[in-house]
Structure formats: C-alpha cells, structure tokens
Amino acid sequence: MEFRYSEKVKQMKPSIIRELLKQMNDPSLISFAGGNPAAESFPIDAIRQFSDELLSQDPIGALQYSVTEGYPPLRQAVREYANREFPVVTAQDDLIITSGSQQIIEFMTKLLCNEGDVVAVEEPAFLGAYNSIRSFGAKLAGVPLQPDGVDLACLEQVFAQQKPKFFYCIPNFQNPTGYTTSLEKRKAIYELAVKYQVPILEDDPYGALRICGEALPPIKHFDTQGAVVYAGSFSKVLCPGMRLAFCAGDADLIGKMVVAKQGSDVHTNIWAQRVCERILTQIDLDRHFAYLQAIYREKAEYMMQQLDERLSGRIHYNKPQGGMFLWVTLPDSVDAAEFVQRCLQKKLAVVPGSAFYTTDVPCQSIRLNFSTPTKEQIAKGVEIMDSVLRELGA
C-alpha cells in the first residue's frame, strides 16, 4: 500500500545527528556528533536507592496512572529548584512536568500556531526545535545569532514584519554554538517581545553546566507581563533516559498544555517523576552540580587544548562558558561537507553546521560535542581532524 503523507510531514527533515549515530554500533567510531551528556555524571546510586525505596514502600503509586500536570510534590520541588539562583517561577505562574523539553516546543506550537503561521528562531539553532515546529505546518523565521545573542535589529524586523506567534531561544550555552546571550540582550529581547506582543519560549537545558563566568538571570526573571514561557530539563543534570522536563508560565497557557498533554501521552513517567522529586529534595544539589561542572570543565578545556596544539591558525572556535558544544569554523579553502565525509571515513563523526539552519545554506562551521567522548577519544579525534585538513590543503 502507498501511504499519502501529509504536507506537514513532508516539511520535516531527518536529523543528520541521528543518522550519524546509527553508525555508533561500530566500536571504532569516535563521535563528536551527539548531544549526549557525560555518562559518568549520571547519579546512578541515588536513582537505584530511590527506585528501590519506591518499589518496596509504594509500588502502586510508582506504577499506576497519575495526574497530567505532574506529581504534585515534584511540581513544588521544581518551583524551588528553578528559583535557586534567580526568581524565575512566580506565584502567578503555573507549571507542568513534561516528557522532555521537545514536548514543550511541540505544545507551544500546537497551541499557538495555525498552518502557515511564523515562529521566530535563533539561527543556527537546535535542529529538534525546527522539526517540532515544522510538524504543525508552521514556518520558521531565522534570526542571525551573534556571539552575545541574536541580532536585535533583525529580531525587531522579524517581529514587526512577520508577526511570529512566538520566539524560540536558548540564552545559556546555546545549541549548537555554545554562545551565551548577554545580560543587555536578554533585557532587550524581553522589551521587544512586550512591544510587539510576541511570546518567548526560553529553553534552558544547559544552565546548570556552567564551567566559567558569572551566572546570568534568565529572560523569565524580568517577566512582569506573562510574556515568557520557561522550559527547564533534567536530561543534562540527571539523565536523559528519564525524559523529564518542566514548563513554567502563564497559568492559562499551562492549563491548555495540560489538555494538549492529555491527548498526547496522558502524563509523564510517574516512576521517573517520583525518583526525581526525591533527588531534588534529599541529595546535596550544590555538590552534584559542582561535580557535573568539574566533568564538563575538564573535558571542554582538554578539547580546546588539543585544538590549539594541533589546529591553531587553521580553525577558530568559540570558548563557551558552559554547555556541551564547541562551534568550530574551518578555513574558507576547505569544503565543509567534504571535511565531514572524510572525517567519517576515518571513523570520526562531526556535525556540519549547515544542519542547524532553517534553509539550505553554505556553512564553514561544524559542531563538536565534548561531553560524550573520553580524553583519549578527544585526542584521537582531533588528530583525525588534523589529517583531514592536511589532505584538503589546509
């Protein structure tokens, strides 16, 4: 039988990252391509302990259906967690627990967009967000990203002329660039959103993974008009397999997200929610975050050291304040697509920067992930990059 796919599905593109990772069953392949957190950062002992307690003390509560909004004690714990550095979730905000941050992007698009509506996005940006938005028939308006955040003049032009239904951004250690939006631009983005009545979806999956510099308040911190919807995730600070995230914002909007979730997956995994609540309330989070940051700092600095020693003068990259990625720009004389293919032939997977744009455009950058590979793999991977650049005349 021939399936006649909808126009919405035709707009969606396969993730080049997932396609690359299909080859990861080859043990000799080194991956700088994924977005996985460091496996050694997972709090396995705490998860095991709290799972055992739940299944011995209240197995039915951990295994039965639950409420769509999320496990109430977890929702309260998340309010306190989100506000640990800066006030983010106010008394006027409501909160929902979701199955990962990408579900939040889907719900925002489903609730606010009709087919053909526009969503403003940073460019380059998270490929998964692009596909979630496209899946509802919405169009993407890319706003150029600078090292300190989006180009404000371009953002205002998009807001004024295209009237997007919302603006999606990752202010902390952005994926794929690692850029951090400055304090001045965070305030300016909020002011433009209020001026043009464009809601902001602020995605903050990496905020706890700071490796240098001072913490900056989220855009949601400045919100007095209910204009900002804040998305937080536990995938990077606990583990991604639990599929836990949260969304905080205007109570009416969150209420409609609850209805959308009832038609999607009924509720987020209740075992994972109850384990997460115990982790948030019973372990030393400051110590846990310091441990995570030490892991990511060491790996990031090691990858940058290897790049400086082997490739200095031939490539340049951002020095991120946190997160999991380096945005590396190749020499103009090198064909970036050919570079990616030759690296793969030599058993190194990297992601071409062109994958993170809303349209097919030439791009001399690649994204490197430093959180997943070991130090030995980082050194070997950079050695492969060196040999490929030499082959290509750089």
TORKE-937715 format. One record per residue: residue in three letters; x, y, z of N, C-alpha, C in turn. Coordinates in steps of 0.05 Angstrom, whole numbers, plus 32768, in hexadecimal, padded with zeros to 4 digits. Each point is the difference from the previous one (the first is absolute). Layout:
N
ALAXYZXYZXYZ/...
***
This chain:
394
MET80117FE880007FEF80188000801280198000/GLU7FF780147FF1800F80197FFF7FF480138014/PHE8010800B80127FF6801380148003801D7FF5/ARG7FEB800F80018000801B7FF6800580138017/TYR8019800880038008801080187FF5801C7FFF/SER7FFB800B80177FF5801B8002801680157FF9/GLU7FF780177FF9801380167FFA801180078019/LYS7FF57FFC8018800F8006801880187FED8002/VAL7FFC7FE77FFA80167FEC8002801580057FEB/LYS7FF780097FE9801380057FEA801380168007/GLN7FF88013801280128015800880167FF78013/MET7FFC7FEA800D80127FF6801480197FF47FF3/LYS80178004800D80197FF57FF5800C7FED8014/PRO800C7FEA7FF7800D7FEE80138018800E800E/SER80047FF980198016800C800F801A7FF47FF6/ILE801280117FF6801A7FF67FF7800F7FF48017/ILE7FFB800A8018800E7FF680187FF87FE48005/ARG7FE57FFB7FFF7FF67FE48005800A7FED7FEA/GLU8001800A7FE7800A7FF07FEB801D7FF88004/LEU80108013800A801C7FFA800680027FEC8016/LEU7FEF8003801580027FEF80177FF87FE37FFA/LYS7FF27FFC7FEA7FF97FE57FF880197FEF7FFC/GLN8016800D7FFA80197FF27FFC80107FFB8019/MET7FF480088017800F7FFF801980037FE3800B/ASN7FF37FEC7FF380057FE58008801B7FF67FF7/ASP800E80117FF1801C7FFB7FF88011800A8017/PRO800C7FEE8010801080088017801880117FFA/SER800980007FE78017800F7FF87FF9801D7FF9/LEU7FE680077FFE7FF8801B7FF9800180128018/ILE800D80177FFD8001801580147FEA80147FF9/SER7FEF800780147FEB80137FFA8004801A800E/PHE800480167FF07FFD801B800A7FE5800B7FF7/ALA7FEE7FEE7FF77FE880097FF27FE880028012/GLY7FFE7FF080157FE87FFF80107FFC80188013/GLY7FEA7FFF800E7FFB801480147FFB7FF3801B/ASN800C7FE880047FFC7FF180188010800C8017/PRO7FF48001801880108008801880157FEB8007/ALA80138008801080157FED80087FF37FEA8011/ALA80047FE77FF87FF47FEA800E80097FFE801D/GLU801980088005800B7FFE801B7FF380148013/SER7FF080127FF57FF2801480117FE67FF6800B/PHE7FF67FE97FF77FE57FF7800880017FF8801E/PRO7FEC800880107FFF7FF9801C7FF57FE48004/ILE800E7FEC7FF67FF67FE57FFF7FF97FF5801C/ASP8011800580137FFB7FF6801B7FE7800B800C/ALA7FFB801A7FFC7FE8800D800B7FE77FF57FF2/ILE80027FFD7FE67FE97FF57FF17FFA7FE48009/ARG80147FEF80047FFC7FE580097FF48000801C/GLN800B801080127FF68001801C7FE380088001/PHE7FF980167FF27FE5800A80027FEC7FEF7FF1/SER80097FF27FEA7FEF7FEE7FF27FF97FE88012/ASP80147FF5800E7FFC7FEA80127FEC80088016/GLU80048018800B7FEE800980167FE380027FF5/LEU7FFD800B7FE97FE580037FF57FF37FE57FFB/LEU800E7FEE7FF47FF57FE67FF97FFB7FEF8018/SER800D800580167FFC7FF180197FEA800D8011/GLN7FFF801A80007FEE800F80127FE580067FF3/ASP800080087FE67FE880087FF380007FF87FE2/PRO80017FE67FFB80027FF87FE47FE980097FEE/ILE7FE87FFF800B7FE980087FF08002801E7FF8/GLY8008801180138003801C7FFA801480067FEB/ALA80147FEE7FFE801580047FEC7FF97FF47FE5/LEU7FEC7FEF7FFF7FFA7FF17FE87FE480057FF4/GLN7FEF800E800F7FE580057FF77FFF801A7FF0/TYR7FE980057FF27FFC80197FF3800280178014/SER800680197FF68002801780117FF480187FF3/VAL80038017800C7FF380187FF68010800D7FEA/THR7FF3800D7FED800D800A7FE8801480178007/GLU7FF980118013801180178006801B7FF8800B/GLY80017FE8800C80197FF7800C7FFC7FFA801E/TYR80117FEF800A7FFF7FF8801C800180198012/PRO7FEC800680107FFF801A800F801980068011/PRO800B7FEC800F80198007800F801780077FEE/LEU80017FF47FE8801580077FED7FFC801C7FF6/ARG7FE880087FFA7FFA801B7FF5800980158015/GLN7FFB7FFA801A800880138014801F80018002/ALA800C7FE87FFF801E7FFF8001800C800F7FE8/VAL7FF37FFD7FE9800B800D7FE87FFE801F8002/ARG7FEB800A800D7FFE801D80048018800A8010/GLU80077FF28015801780078010801A7FFD7FF1/TYR80027FEA7FF180187FFB7FF0800480157FEB/ALA7FEB80087FF2800280147FEA8008801B800B/ASN7FF9800680198006801A800D801980008011/ARG80117FEC7FFD80167FFE8013801580167FFC/GLU8003800B7FE8801480157FFB7FF2801B7FFD/PHE7FEB80007FEF7FF180197FFB7FE27FF98000/PRO7FEF8013800A7FE37FFB7FFE7FF87FFD7FE3/VAL7FF47FE97FFA7FF77FFA7FE57FE37FF97FFF/VAL7FF87FED80117FE47FF880017FF280108016/THR7FED80107FF97FF2801180137FE77FF3800A/ALA7FF3800D80147FE77FF5800B7FEA80007FEB/GLN800280127FEC7FEC80017FEB80047FEB7FEB/ASP80177FF47FFE80067FEC7FEC7FF57FE58008/ASP7FF97FF07FEC7FFA7FE4800580167FF07FF4/LEU80007FE5800580167FF07FF87FF67FE47FF8/ILE800C7FF57FEB7FF97FE57FF8801A7FF07FFC/ILE7FFF7FE6800780167FEE7FFB7FFC7FF27FE5/THR801480007FEF7FFD7FF57FE580147FEA7FFB/SER7FFB7FF27FEA80127FEB7FF78016800B7FEF/GLY8012800F800C8016800D7FF27FF9801B7FF6/SER801580107FFB7FFB801C7FF77FF480027FE4/GLN80057FEC7FEF7FF580027FE57FE27FFE8001/GLN7FF47FF380137FE3800080027FF5801C8006/ILE800F8010800F7FF8801B80057FFF80117FE6/ILE80157FFC7FEF8000800E7FE77FE87FF87FEF/GLU7FFA7FE680007FE97FF67FF17FE6800D800A/PHE7FFD8000801B7FE7800B800B7FFD801E7FFA/MET8016800F80027FFF801D7FFA7FF780047FE3/THR800B7FF07FEE7FF880037FE47FE37FF77FFB/LYS7FF97FEA800D7FE57FF67FFC7FEB8013800B/LEU8006800D80167FED8012800D7FFE801B7FF2/LEU8016800A7FF58001801C7FF67FFF80027FE2/CYS80077FEB7FF1800480037FE37FEA7FF17FF0/ASN7FF6800E7FEC7FF17FF47FEA80147FFB7FEA/GLU7FF87FEF7FED80117FFB7FE98007801A7FF1/GLY801A80037FFA800980187FF2800980168013/ASP7FFA7FFE801A800980148013801E7FFF8002/VAL800C8016800A801D8002800280097FFE801D/VAL80167FF28004800E7FFF801A801C800A7FFC/ALA800880148010801C800B7FFE80137FEE8010/VAL80177FFB7FF580137FEE800D801C800C7FFC/GLU80117FFB8014801D80067FFC800A7FEF7FE9/GLU8014800B7FF2800C7FF17FEA801E80047FFF/PRO800F7FEB80037FF87FE480027FF47FF9801C/ALA7FF17FEA80017FF47FF880197FFB7FE28000/PHE7FF47FF780167FFA7FE480057FEF7FF37FEA/LEU800A7FEC7FF37FF27FF47FE97FE67FF48009/GLY7FFF7FF480187FE77FF480097FEA80148003/ALA8006801880077FEC801580027FF480067FE5/TYR801280027FEC7FF680057FE57FEC7FEB7FF7/ASN80067FE780047FEE7FEB7FF77FE680008010/SER80018005801A7FE8800180107FED80167FF6/ILE800C80177FF97FF080167FF77FF57FFB7FE4/ARG80107FF57FEE7FF77FFA7FE57FEA7FEB8000/SER80017FEE80147FEC7FEA80007FE480098002/PHE7FFB801980087FE5800B80027FFB80147FEA/GLY80107FFF7FEB7FFB80117FE98008801D8003/ALA800F80068015800A801C8004801980047FF0/LYS8005801A7FFA801880087FF28015800C8013/LEU80197FFC7FF98016800A8011800B801A7FF5/ALA800480148011800D80187FF9801A80028010/GLY80167FFA7FF3801A8000800E800B801C8005/VAL800980048019800C80198008801E7FFB8005/PRO8012800E7FF2801D7FFA800280098002801D/LEU80117FED8007800B7FFF801B801C800B8000/GLN800680118014801A800B8004800C7FF5801A/PRO801A80038005800C7FF480187FF38008801A/ASP7FF2801880017FF3800880187FE27FFF7FFF/GLY7FF67FF07FEC7FE37FFD7FFD7FF680097FE5/VAL7FE67FFF7FFC7FF580067FE58005801D7FF8/ASP800080047FE68002801B7FF57FE6800E8006/LEU8001801480127FE7800D80097FF2800F7FEA/ALA800F800C7FEE7FF3800F7FEA7FF07FEC7FEE/CYS800C7FE97FFA7FF27FEC7FF07FE87FF4800F/LEU80047FFC801A7FEA7FF680117FE880137FFF/GLU8005801A80037FEA80137FFF7FF380017FE4/GLN80107FFD7FEC7FF580007FE57FED7FE87FFC/VAL80097FE980097FEF7FE87FFE7FE780038010/PHE8002800B80197FE8800480117FED80137FF2/ALA800A80167FF57FEF80157FF47FF37FF77FE6/GLN80107FF27FEF7FF67FFA7FE57FF27FE57FFE/GLN800A7FEC800E7FF57FE57FFD7FED7FF88016/LYS7FFF801080167FEE7FFB80167FFF7FE28008/PRO80177FF6800980017FE480087FEF7FFA8019/LYS7FF77FE780027FF07FF7801680107FFD801A/PHE801A7FFA7FFE801180018017801D80007FF6/PHE801380068012801C80007FFB800E7FEB8011/TYR800E7FED7FF3800E7FEA800E801E80078003/CYS800A7FFE8018801D80068004800B7FEF8017/ILE801B7FFD7FFF800F7FF28015801680148009/PRO7FFB80108014801380158008801A7FF5800D/ASN7FFE7FE9800D80187FF6800E800D7FEA7FF0/PHE801980057FF680117FEC7FF47FF17FF27FE9/GLN7FF980107FED7FED7FF97FEB80097FE77FF0/ASN7FED7FF17FF880047FE97FEE7FF9800A7FE4/PRO801380017FED801A7FF27FFF801880108007/THR7FFD801A8003801880128000800E8002801B/GLY7FF27FFA8016800C8004801A7FFF801D8009/TYR7FF480127FF07FFF801D80077FEE80058018/THR80068014800F7FF0800980177FF5801C7FFA/THR7FE6800380027FF4801B7FFB800780128018/SER800A80187FF98008801380157FE8800A8010/LEU8006800B80177FEB800B80117FF180177FF2/GLU800E80117FF27FF480167FF17FED7FF67FEB/LYS80087FEB7FF27FEF7FF67FEB7FE87FF0800B/ARG80037FF480177FE97FF2800C7FEB80148007/LYS80088017800B7FEC801480067FF4800C7FE7/ALA801080047FEC7FF6800C7FE77FED7FEC7FF1/ILE80067FE680017FEE7FED7FF47FE58000800D/TYR80008002801A7FE78001800F7FF0801A7FF9/GLU800E80167FFF7FF280197FF97FF47FFF7FE4/LEU800E7FF47FED7FF57FFE7FE57FE87FED8000/ALA80017FEB80107FEA7FED80017FE7800E800A/VAL8003801080157FE9800F800B7FF680157FEC/LYS8013800E7FF37FF880157FED7FEF7FF57FEA/TYR80097FE97FF57FF27FF47FE87FEE7FE98007/GLN7FFC7FFB801A7FED7FEC800A80077FE47FF4/VAL801A7FF9800180097FE67FF7800A7FF08019/PRO7FF27FEB8007800A7FF08017801B7FF47FFA/ILE800F7FFB8016801B7FF47FFE7FFE7FE4800D/LEU800B7FEC7FF180057FE6800C801E7FFE8006/GLU800780038019801C7FFF800980077FE48009/ASP80117FF37FF080097FE58005801A8000800F/ASP80017FF3801780188002801180097FE48009/PRO80087FEF7FED80087FE58008801D7FFE800B/TYR801080157FFB801D7FFE8007800880128017/GLY7FED8010800B80078015801380117FF78017/ALA7FFC7FE8800A80107FF68017801C7FF77FF9/LEU80067FFF7FE6801A7FF67FF7801480177FFB/ARG800080138011801380177FFD801C7FF78008/ILE801380077FEF801C7FF98005801280188005/CYS7FF680187FFA800F801980077FEC80187FFE/GLY80098016800A7FEF80187FFE7FEB80018016/GLU7FF180167FFF7FEB800580147FE47FF87FF6/ALA7FF07FF480117FE57FF97FF87FEF80197FFA/LEU7FF07FFF7FEB7FEF80167FF87FE37FF88004/PRO7FEF801380087FE47FFA80047FF37FF87FE6/PRO7FEE7FED80007FF17FF97FE87FEE80187FF7/ILE7FF87FFF7FE77FEE80157FF77FE680008010/LYS7FF87FE880087FE77FFD801180028010801A/HIS8018800480098004800F80197FF5801D7FFE/PHE8001800B7FE87FF7801C7FFC7FE380027FF8/ASP7FF27FEA7FFF7FE57FFF7FF57FEB80098014/THR7FF480167FF97FE9800B80117FE67FFF7FF1/GLN80017FF87FE67FE880017FEF7FF67FE47FF8/GLY800C7FEB800B7FF87FE57FF880087FFA7FE3/ALA8016800C7FF780087FFD7FE480137FE97FFB/VAL800C7FF6801680157FEC7FFD7FF77FE5800A/VAL80047FEB7FF17FFB7FE58008801C7FF38003/TYR80057FF58018801B7FF6800780007FE27FFF/ALA80127FF47FF180037FE37FFE801A7FF7800D/GLY7FFE7FEF801480177FF5800D80017FE27FFC/SER80177FF4800280037FE37FFA80127FF38015/PHE7FFA7FE6800580117FF0801280117FEC7FF0/SER7FFE80027FE580107FEE7FF0801D80038003/LYS800980198003801D80058002800B8000801D/VAL7FEE80048013800A8001801C7FFA7FE6800F/LEU7FEE7FEF7FF77FFC7FE6800B80077FEB7FEB/CYS7FED7FFA7FEE80067FEE7FE97FEA80037FEC/PRO80067FFD7FE67FEC80057FEB7FEC7FE97FFE/GLY80077FE880097FEE7FE97FFE7FE780038010/MET8000801180157FE8800480107FEB80117FF2/ARG8009800F7FEC7FEE80117FF07FF080128011/LEU800D8011800F7FF3801380128007801C7FFA/ALA7FEC80117FFD8004801D7FFD7FE9800E800E/PHE8001801A80017FEA800F800B7FFC801A7FF1/CYS7FE8800A80017FF980197FF27FF180128014/ALA8009801980027FF4801380127FF880197FF1/GLY7FE8800A80067FF780187FF27FE380078007/ASP7FF480107FF07FE5800A80047FED7FE88006/ALA7FF0800380157FEF7FEA80097FEC7FF77FEB/ASP7FF580127FF17FED7FF87FEB800E7FEF7FEA/LEU801880097FF8800F7FF17FEC80077FE4800B/ILE800A7FFF801880077FE5800B7FE77FEF8002/GLY7FE9800C80077FE87FF080017FF97FF37FE5/LYS8005800F7FEB7FFB7FF57FE580157FEB7FF9/MET80188004800A80157FEB7FFC7FF77FE6800D/VAL7FF3800280177FF67FE8800E7FED7FF17FEE/VAL7FEE800F7FF37FEC7FF37FEE800E7FF47FE8/ALA8014800E7FF580107FF57FEA800E7FE68008/LYS800B80008018800F7FE8800A7FEC7FE98004/GLN7FE8800580087FED7FEB80047FFA7FF17FE5/GLY8002800F7FEA7FFD7FF47FE680197FF67FF4/SER80168002800E801A7FF77FF6800A7FE7800E/ASP80068003801A800A7FE8800E7FF57FFE801D/VAL7FEA800E80057FF17FFF80198010800C8018/HIS80187FF680058011800C8014801C7FF67FFC/THR8013800E800C801C7FF97FFF80067FE88013/ASN80137FF07FF980077FE8800F80008006801E/ILE7FEE7FF3800F7FFD8007801D80167FF58011/TRP800B7FE87FF880177FF6800F801780147FFF/ALA8006800B7FE8801580137FFC7FFB80198010/GLN7FE7800980007FF98019800F80047FFC801E/ARG7FF97FE9800A80027FFD801D801D7FFC8008/VAL80107FF37FF0801D7FFE8005800C801C7FFF/CYS7FF980107FEC800B801B7FFD7FF980118018/GLU7FE87FFE800A7FF88010801780117FF98018/ARG80077FE7800480117FF88017801C800B7FFC/ILE800A7FFF7FE7801B800A7FFA8000801E8007/LEU7FEC800F7FF68000801D80057FFE8008801D/THR7FF47FEF80107FFB8007801C80127FF28014/GLN800E7FEB7FF780107FF08013801E7FFF7FFB/ILE800980087FE9801D80007FFC800B801D8000/ASP801A80038003800D801A8000800380097FE3/LEU7FEE80117FF6800080087FE4801980117FFA/ASP800880118013801880107FFB80187FEF7FFB/ARG80037FEB800F80167FED7FFD7FFE7FF27FE5/HIS7FE77FF77FF97FFC7FF27FE7800780127FE8/PHE7FF780198001800580127FEA801E80077FFD/ALA800D80028018801D80057FFF800F7FE97FF3/TYR7FF67FE88005800C7FE87FF47FFC80007FE2/LEU7FE780077FF77FFB80017FE3801180157FF3/GLN80028017800C800F80167FF4801E7FF97FFE/ALA800A7FF28014801C7FF77FFF80057FEE7FE8/ILE7FED7FED7FFB80037FEE7FEA8000800F7FE6/TYR7FED80127FFC7FFD800E7FE7801780147FFC/ARG8009800D8016801780127FFE80197FF27FF6/GLU80057FE9800C80187FF17FF97FFF7FF77FE3/LYS7FE97FF67FF77FFE7FF67FE4800280177FEC/ALA7FF280178006800180177FEE801C800B7FFD/GLU800D80038017801B800B7FFF80137FED7FF2/TYR7FFC7FE6800380127FED7FF27FFC80017FE2/MET7FE680027FF87FFC80017FE3800B801A7FF4/MET7FFC8016800E800B801A7FF6801F7FFF8000/GLN800C7FF38014801D7FFE8000800A7FF07FE8/GLN7FF27FEA7FFA80087FEF7FE97FFC80107FE6/LEU7FEA800F7FFD7FFC80107FE8801680157FFD/ASP8007800D8017801580157FFF801B7FF47FF8/GLU80067FE9800B801A7FF47FFA80037FF67FE4/ARG7FEB7FF47FF580017FF37FE67FF680127FE8/LEU7FEC801180067FF3800D7FEA8001801F8001/SER8010800B80128002801D80048008800D7FE6/GLY7FF280167FF98005800F7FE87FF07FF67FE8/ARG7FF57FE880027FF07FF57FEA7FE280008005/ILE7FF97FFE80197FE3800280077FFD80158016/HIS7FE7800880057FFB801080187FE67FF7800C/TYR7FFC8005801A7FE97FF6800D7FF880128017/ASN7FE77FFE80097FF7800F8017800B7FF28019/LYS8005800F801580077FF4801A7FE780028012/PRO7FF17FEA80037FE68002800E80048003801E/GLN7FEC800C800C7FFF8002801D7FF37FE8800D/GLY7FF67FEE7FF07FF37FE8800B7FF47FF07FE9/GLY7FEF7FED80087FF37FEF7FEC80107FE97FF8/MET7FFD7FF87FE6800C7FE77FF6800D80037FE5/PHE800180187FF5800780027FE4801580167FFA/LEU80117FFA7FEC801180147FF37FF780047FE4/TRP7FFF80197FF77FF980077FE5801A80087FF2/VAL80097FEE7FEE801A80037FF47FFD80087FE3/THR800E80157FF77FFF80097FE580197FF87FF1/LEU7FFC7FF37FE980157FF67FEF800B80167FEE/PRO80187FFC7FF5800B80137FEC7FED80037FE8/ASP7FFF80187FF47FEF80047FE980087FEE7FE9/SER80197FF87FFF800A7FEF7FEA7FF67FE38002/VAL7FF47FF980167FF87FE480057FE27FFD7FFB/ASP7FF97FEC7FF17FE47FF97FFC7FF67FF28019/ALA7FED800D800F7FF77FF580197FF37FE57FFE/ALA7FEF7FFD7FEB7FF37FE67FFC80147FEA7FFA/GLU801580067FF180147FEC7FFA80107FFA8019/PHE800580148011800E7FFC80197FF17FEC8012/VAL7FE5800480027FF07FEF801080017FE37FF6/GLN7FFE7FFC7FE680007FE67FF4801A7FF28004/ARG8016800E7FFC801B7FF4800480057FF8801D/CYS7FF78011801280027FF9801D7FF17FE68005/LEU7FE87FFE7FF57FF07FE88005800E7FE77FF4/GLN800D80037FE9800F7FEA7FF580177FF78011/LYS800A8013801080167FFA80127FF67FFA801C/LYS7FE67FFB80037FF37FF780197FFE80178014/LEU7FFA80187FF77FFA801680117FE6800D7FF6/ALA7FEC800280127FE7800C7FF87FFE801D800C/VAL7FFC80137FEE7FFC801C80087FE7800A7FF0/VAL7FF38015800A7FE780097FF48006801A7FF0/PRO7FF880007FE6800380197FF17FEE8016800A/GLY800A801880027FF18017800A7FE780057FEF/SER80007FF97FE77FE980057FEF7FE77FF2800A/ALA80037FEB80107FE97FF1800A7FEF80118013/PHE800B8016800A7FF3800F80157FF3801A7FF5/TYR7FFD80027FE67FF480177FF47FE47FFA7FF5/THR7FF080147FFE7FE47FFC7FF77FFE7FFA7FE2/THR801480087FF180017FFA7FE3801B7FF57FF9/ASP80027FF57FE880197FF57FF7801380167FF9/VAL801480058011801380157FFB801C7FF58004/PRO8014800B7FF1801B7FF8800580098009801C/CYS800F7FEF800E800A8007801B801B7FF48004/GLN801380108009801B7FF6800580057FF6801C/SER7FEB7FFE801080037FF8801B7FF77FE38004/ILE800A7FF480157FF77FE580097FFC8002801E/ARG7FEE7FEE800A7FFC7FFE801C800E7FE8800C/LEU800F80058015800E7FEB800E7FF57FFD801C/ASN7FFA7FE780087FF77FFA801B80177FF68010/PHE8004800C801880167FF880117FF77FF08018/SER7FE67FFD80057FF67FF4801880017FE17FFF/THR7FFD7FF57FE87FFD7FE37FFE801B7FF17FFD/PRO801280097FEE80197FF17FFC801380018018/THR80107FEB8003801580008014801780127FF7/LYS801380058012801780107FF980107FF37FEA/GLU80037FE68001800F7FF17FEB7FF280047FE5/GLN7FE57FFE80007FF180037FE88002801D7FF6/ILE8000801480128003801C7FF8801B80047FF2/ALA80157FF6800C801B80037FF480017FF37FE4/LYS7FF67FE77FFE80007FF27FE77FEE800E7FEB/GLY7FE9800A80097FEE800E7FED800C80197FF5/VAL800E80108011800D80187FF680177FF97FED/GLU800D7FEA800680167FF67FEE7FF47FFA7FE4/ILE7FE87FF480007FF37FFA7FE67FF9801A7FF2/MET7FF58014800F7FFA80197FF48018800D7FF3/ASP80177FFE800E8019800B7FF680077FF27FE5/SER7FFF7FE67FFF80087FF17FE87FED80077FE9/VAL7FE6800380057FED80067FEB8005801D7FF5/LEU8005801280128006801B7FF7801980017FEE/ARG80147FF0800780187FFF7FF07FFA7FF47FE4/GLU7FEF7FEB80007FF87FF47FE77FF280147FEE/LEU7FF18012800C7FF080147FF18010801A7FFC/GLY801A7FFF8005801180177FFA800280168015/ALA7FF67FFB801880028014801580157FF78014/
***
